[in-house]
């Protein structure tokens, strides 16, 4: 069995859409492009400096080009937001 995360763990969902738009739930869900992604993630990382960085929950459906998810993961790594999970949903 998987150990549950500590109670004070913060989760931030980042949604990747098929059209290349990204949304961060902690950012009011205002969509932005890959060009804006580095700055948005840097701001998220800076907000957690000195504390526990959040776990990033990546959300993308089957129609999202793989490269959009890889771009997100590369930028997360660059700003040291390296705790990630993928949200999944069982087929109905």
Order of alpha helices (4+ residues) and beta strands (2+ residues): beta-beta-alpha-beta-alpha-beta
